[in-house]
Amino acid sequence: MAQDFGQELWIVLGAVLALLLIILVGLTVWTIIKTGLKKIWDRTFVDHFLAGRSLNGLVFGGSLVASMFSGTSFLGVPAEAYSTGFSAWRWLGTSTFIIIVYLSYAPRLHWLSCVRGYDSIGAYTRDRFGIQVQYRDALHWAVTCVQIVPSFVFLATQFRLFGDTLYMLAGGDVDRWVFTLSTAVVLGFFEVVVGLQLVAVTDAFQGAVIAFGAMFILIFMDTQFHGLTTMVGNLQTTNPSLLEVPLHSDLLNWVELWVGWGLQRALLVDFPQRAMAAKSQDAMRLGFDIVIFAPFLVQVPLVFFGIICRANHPTMFNADDVFPQVVLDIFEYNVFGRVMSSIMMSAALFAMMSTMDSLIIGLTHIVTLDVLRPILEVIEVREIAELAKDPAAEGLTAPNTASGGSYAAHGSTTPQSGAYNHSPRSGATSQGRSHTTPEADAKVPTTSTASRRVGEERPFLVFGSRFSVAVVLGITLAIAESNHTDLPFLEKFQSVLIAQSFPTLVLSLYWRGLQKWSCTAGLVLGAATGVTLVGNNIEGGTLISLGVNLVVTFASTCTFTRLAAPRDADHARALEYIFWRHEPPTLCEEAGHAPPPYREPIKSDWGCMVLLLVIPWFGLPFWRSEGTEDYYLSGSPLWAVTLILVLLAAHVLMALIVTLNWRERPPPADADHPVAASPIGAADIAGEQAVYGHHAGGLEELQILRAELNELRSELTKLGSTNVALVREAVREEVSALFA
């Protein structure tokens, strides 16, 4: 059907795309001007990969909508509806479980990433499980692999779909690789120049286009295609199997799709990244309100594309052409249809582009910080060893090599011995510590010459983050364009691999007794089981492998309880932040202006979350006689309408949970009124001389420390509530170290 897309469609589609691209370019220029060109190149990893933890609710929610609905939604759902009828509404259940899984961990991960300074998934696992040397740790690489491999496959699939769609629209006159390569260059430029800030803002805009583009089909169902009732009446005569109740034996596939896809998409690299990048818990709540009802605006109308095409074009050879064929029918209807169909096609292209740019920056994020950084740690540790032998460094304190270098032992935001060895005489700042927010790095001093030399490796890692973009795009294009790559076969392993990270990334947030070796054993055995079962086309392979993972993880954790003991003081401190329903009272005080959320969806009235997990299963049509024609309601089979209504009830409950069971704890009463610095009078100096007069250097050090503390006090008013906690912990540690 490619030849049907003539020059007129290209002109109108090109005009609409040009308008939308102008808006995107305008957002890019606005972001660059707002940020400043110099700051763009001098940003920290938190600024670049996590947008400085500044995503507001609209951007957070809109970007999630754009990432959730990929090219698979716009081409795959109509294609399935063309082949199987209203059963394609089962894809709505995948969105339900994506949101459930994300709601179960995003609030807690966001809070921990703020108070503990996590800048990546690897930073969290390092701190949570007391990993001392990442590049030699099995759990670190296992989690990294099950994140990276499915992400590359999913990204390559989107590139291939994007290239095939434009190739079809061009009538085969332009090679597919031209479209994929040019798109990769544009998206790579956006990622390198502005990072997640621009990606999230443009994704939010694209998410709005995606929602409207899908819903526009409702305008033409009655005017052009004579209504759903008429089309269903035709299908009753020509293809009644499309309307019958699905076979009960097929429902296991529905269950596996819901659970597997829910875990896959909610745990893929870009979703945890968004959770760490949100501005606040309140911003996330607003974002969830947007995401909760988006599936009914996108996936429900997409099924109608397949029904319309089957009723009007019953003999199509390629189901992937279903969506473009309906768009072409609308384009040829009238002038209004030309505009609306162009927006519909733009929505499909934006769905692919938004998923691609999210995965590109997500993969670059994990490749830079969870692959390159641990490898560079080897160089760092060796340099520290050489500096320890350097006579010029004698008397200076080197970074804590036992904790894996100077960029924060275990990723903790608490200044570690070595990472922040302080002398009041020095005003040097830490360059090596990269697991914390930039403000904390800028305000906490360090004196060690060794630490500063090791910190000079940091620019190489910054350069590596830019280089990672080229690596990610190169690998992706090689997979997407290779004639020897069977992407449909590789896609089967996405869910089974990423699902194995559920205990490590979700359960570990709440279960303090969960230990590293249990997670490692469960992940490896679960992945091996899943790959074997799915590779041999055994139904339920994802569910079985996840069950194996959970059984091994729970059994080994409960059996070898001693392995959960803290490895050192830093690990013990990190474990204090892991709790289920009742947080330790000291956390509210010690965490300063970033205490735990007052209410969280998973622990506040937790019965609501249990109910939320139960409700969707009643949407499965097991209660109707399989293979029979059901009653109709507004042109749709009763079993299909029931599925929509049950899932809608689940999403309404989600909205209530987000509204009632999620509250950010208000800051202390004095949060906005820091204690003013008091001047040092002559009486104070005389008193200090009486105490420290015979202690060589004691008075001088105390006075310098007092000046630095006063300076830090004045800076507290300039920092966000999240970073005040980091500074307070740093000051407390510095004072303890001085008088130890």
C-alpha positions in Angstrom: 0.0 0.0 0.0 3.1 2.3 0.0 2.3 3.6 -3.4 -1.0 5.0 -2.1 0.8 7.6 -0.1 1.2 10.2 -2.7 2.7 13.6 -2.9 -0.3 15.4 -1.4 -0.1 13.4 1.8 3.6 14.1 2.1 2.9 17.9 1.7 0.3 18.0 4.5 2.1 15.6 6.7 5.3 17.5 6.2 3.6 20.8 7.1 2.2 19.3 10.3 5.5 17.7 11.2 7.4 20.9 10.4 5.1 22.9 12.8 5.6 20.3 15.5 9.4 20.2 15.0 9.5 24.0 15.2 7.8 23.8 18.6 10.4 21.1 19.6 13.3 23.3 18.4 11.8 26.2 20.2 11.7 24.2 23.4 15.4 23.3 22.8 16.5 26.9 22.3 14.5 28.0 25.3 16.1 25.3 27.5 19.6 26.3 26.3 19.0 30.0 26.9 17.5 29.3 30.3 20.3 27.0 31.3 23.2 28.9 29.7 25.5 27.4 27.1 28.5 27.4 29.5 26.6 25.6 32.2 25.4 23.0 29.7 29.0 21.8 29.3 29.9 22.2 33.0 27.0 20.3 34.4 27.3 17.4 36.8 25.9 14.0 36.2 22.8 14.8 38.3 22.2 17.9 36.2 22.7 16.0 32.9 21.1 12.6 33.5 18.6 13.6 36.2 17.7 17.2 35.1 19.1 18.4 38.4 16.2 16.6 40.1 13.9 19.4 38.9 11.1 17.7 36.8 7.8 19.2 37.8 4.5 17.3 37.8 3.4 18.2 34.2 6.7 17.3 32.7 7.1 14.2 34.8 3.7 12.9 33.9 3.7 13.9 30.3 7.1 12.3 29.7 5.9 9.0 31.3 2.9 9.0 28.9 5.1 9.5 25.9 7.5 6.8 27.1 4.7 4.3 28.0 3.1 4.3 24.5 5.7 3.4 21.9 5.5 2.4 18.3 4.4 -1.0 19.4 1.2 0.6 20.7 0.4 2.6 17.5 1.3 -0.2 15.1 0.9 -3.3 17.1 -2.4 -2.8 18.9 -4.3 -1.9 15.6 -2.6 -4.9 13.9 -3.7 -7.2 16.7 -7.3 -5.8 16.6 -7.4 -6.5 12.9 -6.4 -10.1 13.5 -8.2 -11.0 16.8 -10.8 -8.3 17.2 -11.7 -6.8 20.6 -9.2 -9.1 22.4 -6.7 -6.4 21.6 -8.1 -4.4 24.5 -6.0 -6.8 26.7 -3.1 -4.3 26.1 -4.9 -1.9 28.4 -4.0 -4.3 31.2 -0.3 -3.9 30.5 -0.6 -0.2 31.4 -2.5 -1.0 34.6 0.4 -3.2 35.8 3.1 -0.8 34.6 1.5 1.9 36.8 1.0 -0.5 39.8 4.7 -1.6 39.7 5.9 2.0 39.3 3.7 3.2 42.1 5.1 0.5 44.4 8.7 1.8 44.2 8.9 5.3 42.7 8.0 7.3 45.8 10.5 5.4 48.0 13.3 5.5 45.3 12.8 9.2 44.8 13.2 9.9 48.6 16.2 7.7 48.9 17.9 9.2 45.9 17.5 12.6 47.5 18.7 11.9 51.0 21.4 9.4 50.0 22.5 11.1 46.8 21.9 8.3 44.4 22.5 9.3 40.8 21.9 5.8 39.1 20.6 2.4 39.8 24.1 1.1 40.5 24.6 3.8 43.1 21.5 2.5 44.9 22.5 -1.2 44.8 26.0 -0.2 45.9 24.8 1.6 49.0 21.9 -0.7 49.8 23.9 -4.0 49.7 27.2 -2.6 50.9 29.1 -3.3 47.7 32.6 -2.2 48.3 34.1 -2.7 44.8 31.5 -2.5 42.1 33.7 -3.8 39.2 34.2 -7.1 41.0 30.7 -7.6 42.3 28.4 -10.2 40.7 25.1 -8.5 41.7 26.1 -5.2 40.2 26.9 -6.7 36.8 23.9 -9.0 36.9 21.5 -6.1 37.5 23.3 -4.0 34.9 23.0 -6.7 32.3 19.3 -7.4 32.8 18.8 -3.6 32.4 21.0 -3.0 29.4 20.2 -6.0 27.2 16.4 -5.6 27.1 16.8 -1.8 26.7 19.0 -2.3 23.6 16.5 -4.7 22.1 13.5 -2.5 22.8 15.4 0.6 21.4 16.5 -1.3 18.2 12.9 -2.4 17.7 11.7 1.3 17.9 14.3 2.4 15.4 13.3 -0.4 13.0 9.6 0.4 13.3 10.4 4.1 12.7 12.5 3.4 9.7 10.0 1.0 8.2 7.1 3.5 8.7 8.9 6.3 6.9 10.2 4.0 4.2 6.6 2.9 3.6 5.4 6.5 3.5 8.1 7.4 1.0 7.0 4.6 -1.3 10.4 2.9 -1.1 12.1 5.8 -2.8 14.5 6.4 0.1 16.4 3.7 1.9 15.4 2.8 5.4 18.8 3.4 6.9 18.7 7.1 5.8 15.7 7.7 8.1 17.2 5.7 11.0 20.6 7.3 10.8 19.3 10.9 10.5 16.9 10.3 13.5 19.8 8.9 15.5 21.9 11.9 14.8 19.1 14.3 15.9 18.2 12.4 19.0 21.9 12.0 19.9 22.5 15.8 19.6 19.6 16.5 21.9 20.9 14.0 24.5 24.5 15.4 24.4 23.6 19.1 24.4 20.8 19.3 27.0 20.3 15.9 28.6 17.2 14.7 30.4 15.8 18.2 30.9 15.1 18.7 27.2 14.2 15.0 26.7 11.5 15.2 29.4 10.1 18.5 28.2 9.8 17.4 24.6 8.4 14.1 25.7 5.7 15.9 27.6 4.7 17.8 24.5 4.9 14.6 22.4 2.7 12.9 25.0 -0.1 15.4 24.4 0.2 14.9 20.6 0.1 11.1 21.1 -3.1 11.3 23.2 -4.9 13.6 20.8 -3.7 11.7 17.8 -5.3 8.5 19.1 -8.5 10.1 20.1 -9.1 11.8 16.8 -10.4 8.5 15.4 -13.5 8.9 17.4 -14.4 11.9 15.3 -14.6 9.9 12.1 -16.1 6.7 13.4 -19.7 7.9 12.9 -19.2 10.5 10.1 -17.0 8.4 7.8 -17.2 4.8 8.8 -21.0 4.7 9.7 -20.6 3.9 13.4 -19.2 1.0 15.5 -22.6 -0.8 15.5 -22.7 -0.9 11.7 -19.1 -2.2 11.5 -19.7 -4.8 14.1 -22.8 -5.9 12.3 -20.7 -6.5 9.2 -18.1 -8.5 11.1 -20.9 -10.7 12.6 -21.5 -11.8 9.0 -17.9 -12.0 7.7 -15.7 -12.6 10.7 -17.7 -13.6 13.8 -14.7 -15.1 15.5 -13.4 -11.5 16.1 -16.3 -10.9 18.4 -16.5 -14.2 20.3 -15.4 -14.7 23.9 -11.7 -15.6 23.9 -10.7 -19.2 24.7 -9.9 -19.8 28.3 -6.7 -21.4 27.3 -5.6 -18.1 25.9 -6.1 -16.2 29.2 -2.7 -17.5 30.5 -1.1 -15.5 27.7 -3.1 -12.5 28.9 -1.8 -12.9 32.5 1.8 -13.3 31.3 1.5 -10.3 29.1 0.1 -8.1 31.9 2.7 -9.2 34.5 5.7 -9.4 32.1 5.0 -6.2 30.3 4.2 -4.4 33.5 7.5 -5.4 35.1 9.4 -4.8 31.9 8.3 -1.3 31.2 8.2 -0.1 34.8 11.7 -1.3 35.6 13.4 -0.4 32.3 16.1 2.2 32.5 14.1 5.3 31.8 11.4 4.8 34.4 13.7 4.6 37.5 15.6 7.5 36.0 12.4 9.6 36.0 11.7 8.7 39.6 15.2 10.0 40.7 14.8 13.1 38.6 11.4 14.3 39.9 11.4 17.6 41.8 9.4 16.4 44.8 6.8 13.9 46.0 4.0 16.3 45.2 5.3 16.6 41.6 5.3 12.9 41.3 1.7 12.8 42.6 0.6 15.2 39.8 2.5 13.1 37.3 0.8 9.9 38.3 -2.6 11.6 38.1 -1.8 12.3 34.4 -0.5 8.8 33.7 -3.3 6.9 35.4 -6.0 7.9 32.9 -3.8 8.2 29.8 -4.3 4.5 28.7 -8.0 5.1 28.2 -7.3 8.0 25.9 -4.7 6.1 23.8 -5.0 2.3 23.9 -8.8 2.1 23.8 -9.2 4.2 20.6 -6.2 2.4 18.9 -8.3 -0.8 18.9 -10.9 1.0 16.8 -8.3 1.5 14.1 -8.1 -2.3 13.7 -11.9 -2.8 13.8 -12.4 -0.1 11.2 -9.7 -1.5 8.9 -11.1 -5.1 9.2 -14.6 -3.9 8.3 -13.4 -1.9 5.3 -10.3 -3.8 4.1 -10.8 -7.4 5.0 -8.0 -8.8 2.8 -4.9 -6.9 3.9 -1.8 -9.0 3.6 0.4 -7.1 6.1 -1.2 -6.3 9.5 1.5 -3.7 10.2 -0.2 -1.5 7.5 -3.5 -1.3 9.4 -2.9 2.0 11.1 -1.4 3.7 8.0 -4.3 2.4 5.9 -7.0 3.9 8.2 -5.0 7.2 8.3 -5.0 7.2 4.5 -8.8 6.6 4.4 -9.3 9.6 6.7 -6.9 11.7 4.6 -8.9 11.1 1.5 -12.3 11.9 3.2 -12.2 15.7 3.2 -10.0 18.7 4.0 -10.5 18.4 7.7 -9.5 14.7 7.4 -6.3 15.7 5.8 -5.2 17.7 8.8 -6.4 15.2 11.4 -4.8 12.2 9.6 -1.5 14.1 9.5 -1.7 14.6 13.2 -2.5 10.9 13.7 0.5 9.9 11.7 2.6 12.4 13.6 1.4 10.9 16.8 2.6 7.5 15.7 6.0 8.9 14.8 6.2 10.8 18.0 5.4 7.7 20.0 8.4 6.0 18.5 10.7 9.1 18.9 9.7 9.7 22.5 10.5 6.1 23.4 13.7 6.2 21.5 15.0 9.4 23.1 14.0 8.2 26.6 15.8 4.9 26.1 18.9 6.6 24.6 19.5 8.9 27.6 18.5 6.0 29.9 21.1 3.7 28.3 23.7 6.4 28.2 23.0 7.1 31.9 23.5 3.4 32.9 26.5 2.9 30.6 28.3 5.9 31.9 27.6 5.6 35.6 27.1 1.8 36.1 29.6 0.5 33.5 32.3 3.1 32.8 32.5 4.5 36.4 33.1 1.1 38.1 35.8 0.3 35.4 37.5 3.6 36.0 37.4 2.8 39.7 40.2 0.3 38.9 42.4 3.1 37.7 41.4 5.3 40.6 42.3 2.7 43.2 45.7 2.0 41.5 46.5 5.7 41.4 45.7 6.0 45.1 48.1 3.1 45.8 50.8 4.9 43.8 50.1 8.2 45.7 50.4 6.4 49.0 54.0 5.6 48.0 54.7 9.2 46.9 56.9 10.9 49.5 55.3 14.2 48.5 52.0 12.9 49.7 53.3 11.8 53.1 51.2 13.1 55.9 48.2 13.5 53.7 45.2 11.3 53.9 44.2 9.4 50.8 40.7 8.5 49.9 39.1 5.4 51.4 40.2 2.7 49.0 38.4 0.0 50.9 35.2 1.7 49.9 36.2 1.7 46.2 37.6 5.2 45.7 36.8 8.7 46.4 33.4 9.0 44.8 31.6 8.2 48.1 31.8 4.9 49.8 28.9 2.8 48.8 27.3 5.9 47.3 26.5 7.2 50.7 25.8 10.9 51.1 27.4 10.8 54.5 30.9 12.0 54.2 33.2 9.0 54.6 36.6 8.9 56.1 38.9 9.5 53.2 36.3 10.8 50.9 36.0 13.9 53.0 39.1 14.2 55.1 39.0 17.7 56.2 41.5 20.3 57.3 40.2 23.8 58.0 43.1 25.3 56.2 42.0 24.1 52.8 39.1 25.4 50.8 39.4 22.7 48.1 36.2 21.1 47.0 35.6 17.4 46.3 35.6 16.5 42.6 35.6 12.8 43.0 32.3 12.4 44.8 29.7 11.8 42.2 26.9 10.0 44.0 25.7 13.2 45.6 23.9 16.2 44.4 26.0 19.0 42.9 25.2 21.5 45.7 26.5 19.1 48.3 29.7 18.5 46.3 30.2 22.2 46.0 29.9 23.0 49.7 31.7 20.1 51.4 35.4 20.7 51.5 38.3 18.3 51.3 42.0 18.8 51.7 43.7 15.7 50.5 46.0 16.3 47.6 45.6 12.6 46.7 41.8 13.1 46.7 42.1 16.1 44.4 44.4 14.2 42.0 42.0 11.3 41.8 39.2 13.8 41.4 40.9 15.0 38.2 39.8 11.8 36.6 36.3 13.1 36.7 36.5 15.1 33.4 37.4 11.8 31.6 34.1 10.3 33.0 32.3 13.4 31.8 33.8 12.9 28.3 32.8 9.3 28.6 29.2 10.3 29.1 29.3 12.0 25.7 31.1 9.1 24.2 28.5 6.7 25.6 25.9 8.3 23.3 27.8 7.3 20.3 28.3 3.8 21.7 24.6 3.4 22.5 23.5 4.6 19.1 26.1 2.6 17.2 25.1 -0.7 18.9 21.4 0.1 18.5 21.7 0.8 14.7 23.9 -2.3 14.2 21.1 -4.4 15.8 18.3 -2.6 14.0 19.8 -2.6 10.5 21.4 -6.0 10.5 19.7 -8.6 8.3 20.9 -11.3 10.6 19.1 -9.9 13.7 15.8 -11.6 14.5 14.2 -8.8 16.6 10.8 -10.5 17.1 12.8 -13.5 18.6 14.9 -11.2 20.8 11.8 -9.3 21.9 10.5 -12.5 23.6 13.3 -12.2 26.2 12.8 -8.6 27.2 10.2 -9.3 29.9 11.8 -12.4 31.2 15.1 -10.7 31.8 14.0 -7.3 33.2 11.4 -9.0 35.5 14.3 -10.7 37.4 15.4 -7.4 38.8 12.1 -7.0 40.8 13.5 -8.3 44.1 16.7 -6.3 43.9 15.2 -3.0 42.9 11.7 -3.1 44.5 11.7 -5.5 47.5 15.0 -4.3 48.7 13.5 -0.8 49.3 11.3 -2.2 52.1 12.9 -5.4 53.3 16.0 -4.8 55.4 16.8 -8.5 55.7 17.1 -9.0 52.0 20.8 -9.5 51.3 23.1 -9.4 48.3 23.7 -13.1 47.8 20.0 -14.0 47.9 19.3 -11.4 45.2 22.2 -12.5 43.1 21.2 -16.2 43.3 17.5 -15.5 42.6 18.3 -13.2 39.7 20.8 -15.6 38.0 18.6 -18.7 38.4 15.5 -16.9 37.4 17.1 -15.4 34.2 18.5 -18.8 33.2 15.1 -20.5 33.8 13.3 -17.8 31.9 15.6 -17.8 28.9 15.3 -21.6 28.6 11.6 -21.7 28.8 10.9 -18.7 26.6 13.4 -19.8 24.1 11.5 -23.1 23.8 8.2 -21.3 23.4 6.8 -22.7 26.7 3.7 -20.7 27.8 4.1 -19.0 31.2 7.9 -18.9 30.9 8.1 -15.4 32.4 5.8 -16.2 35.3 7.6 -19.5 36.1 11.0 -17.8 36.0 9.9 -15.0 38.2 8.5 -17.6 40.6 11.8 -19.4 40.7 13.5 -16.1 41.4 11.2 -15.2 44.3 11.4 -18.7 45.8 15.2 -18.8 45.7 15.5 -15.2 47.0 13.0 -15.7 49.9 14.4 -19.1 50.9 18.0 -18.1 50.9 17.3 -14.9 52.7 15.4 -16.6 55.5 18.0 -19.4 55.7 21.2 -17.4 55.7 20.1 -14.5 57.9 23.6 -13.7 59.0 24.5 -12.5 55.5 22.2 -9.6 56.0 24.3 -8.1 58.7 25.9 -4.7 57.9 29.4 -5.0 56.3 30.6 -1.8 57.9 29.4 1.4 59.5 28.5 2.9 56.2 26.4 -0.1 55.2 24.7 0.0 58.6 23.9 3.6 58.1 22.4 2.9 54.7 20.2 0.1 56.1 18.6 2.5 58.6 16.8 4.0 55.6 15.2 0.6 54.6 11.9 0.0 56.4 8.4 -1.3 55.6 5.6 0.6 57.4 7.1 2.4 60.3 10.2 4.5 59.8 12.7 4.9 62.6 11.8 8.1 64.5 15.4 9.3 64.2 15.2 9.5 60.4 12.7 12.3 60.6 15.2 14.4 62.6 18.5 13.3 61.0 17.2 13.6 57.4 16.7 17.3 58.0 14.5 18.9 55.4 14.0 15.6 53.4 12.3 13.3 55.9 10.4 10.1 54.7 7.0 10.8 53.1 4.3 11.0 55.7 2.2 8.6 53.7 3.3 6.2 50.9 1.0 4.3 48.5 2.5 0.9 49.3 2.5 1.2 53.1 -0.3 3.6 54.1 -3.6 1.7 54.2 -1.7 -1.1 52.3 -4.9 -3.1 51.9 -5.8 -0.7 49.1 -2.7 -1.8 47.2 -3.7 -5.4 47.7 -7.2 -4.6 46.4 -5.6 -2.9 43.4 -3.6 -6.0 42.6 -6.8 -8.1 42.8 -9.3 -6.0 40.8 -7.8 -6.3 37.3 -8.1 -10.1 37.2 -11.8 -9.8 37.3 -11.6 -8.3 33.8 -10.5 -11.6 32.4 -13.5 -13.1 30.5 -13.3 -16.5 32.3 -16.9 -16.0 33.5 -18.3 -16.2 30.0 -18.6 -19.2 27.8 -15.5 -19.4 25.6 -15.9 -19.3 21.8 -19.5 -18.0 21.9 -21.0 -14.7 20.7 -21.8 -12.4 23.6 -24.4 -9.7 24.1 -23.5 -6.3 22.8 -23.4 -2.9 24.5 -23.1 0.2 22.3 -21.7 -2.0 19.5 -19.0 -3.7 21.6 -19.3 -7.3 23.1 -20.3 -7.4 26.7 -17.1 -9.2 27.8 -15.0 -6.5 26.1 -16.9 -3.7 27.8 -16.6 -5.5 31.1 -12.8 -5.6 30.7 -12.7 -1.9 30.1 -15.0 -1.1 33.1 -13.1 -3.4 35.5 -9.7 -1.8 34.5 -11.3 1.6 34.8 -12.3 0.8 38.3 -8.8 -0.2 39.1 -7.5 3.1 37.7 -10.0 5.0 39.8 -8.7 3.2 42.9 -5.2 4.2 41.8 -6.2 7.8 41.7 -7.7 7.5 45.2 -4.5 5.9 46.5 -2.4 8.7 45.0 -4.7 11.4 46.4 -5.3 10.0 49.9 -2.4 7.6 50.7 0.5 9.7 49.4 1.6 12.7 51.4 4.9 14.5 51.6 5.9 15.2 55.2 6.0 18.9 55.9 9.4 20.3 56.8 10.2 21.3 60.3 8.8 24.6 61.6 12.3 26.3 61.3 13.0 25.0 57.8 12.7 28.5 56.3 14.4 30.2 59.2 18.0 28.9 59.7 19.8 29.9 62.8 21.6 33.1 62.2 25.4 33.1 62.5 26.5 34.8 65.8 29.6 37.0 65.7 32.7 36.0 67.6 33.3 38.5 70.4 36.4 39.2 72.4 35.0 37.3 75.4 34.6 34.2 73.2 38.2 34.5 72.0 39.5 34.9 75.5 37.6 31.9 76.6 38.8 29.8 73.8 42.4 30.9 74.5 42.0 29.7 78.0 40.9 26.3 76.8 43.2 25.9 73.7 46.0 28.2 74.5 48.4 25.3 75.2 47.0 23.2 72.4 49.2 23.9 69.3 47.0 25.0 66.4 43.8 24.2 68.3 42.5 27.7 68.5 43.4 28.5 64.9 41.7 25.4 63.6 38.6 26.1 65.7 38.3 29.7 64.4 38.7 28.6 60.8 36.1 25.9 61.3 33.7 28.4 62.9 34.1 30.7 59.9 33.4 27.8 57.5 30.3 26.8 59.5 29.0 30.3 59.4 29.5 30.4 55.7 27.6 27.1 55.4 24.8 28.5 57.4 24.4 31.4 55.0 24.3 29.0 52.1 21.5 26.9 53.6 18.9 29.5 52.6 20.0 29.1 48.9 19.7 25.3 48.8 16.6 23.2 48.2 15.1 21.2 51.0 16.7 18.0 49.7 20.3 19.3 49.8 20.1 20.9 53.3 20.1 17.4 54.7 23.3 16.6 52.8 25.0 19.7 54.1 24.0 19.1 57.7 25.2 15.5 57.6 28.5 16.7 56.0 29.0 19.4 58.7 28.2 16.9 61.5 30.8 14.5 60.2 33.4 17.2 59.7 33.0 18.3 63.3 33.2 14.8 64.6 36.3 14.1 62.5 38.1 17.2 63.8 37.6 16.5 67.5 38.0 12.7 67.2 
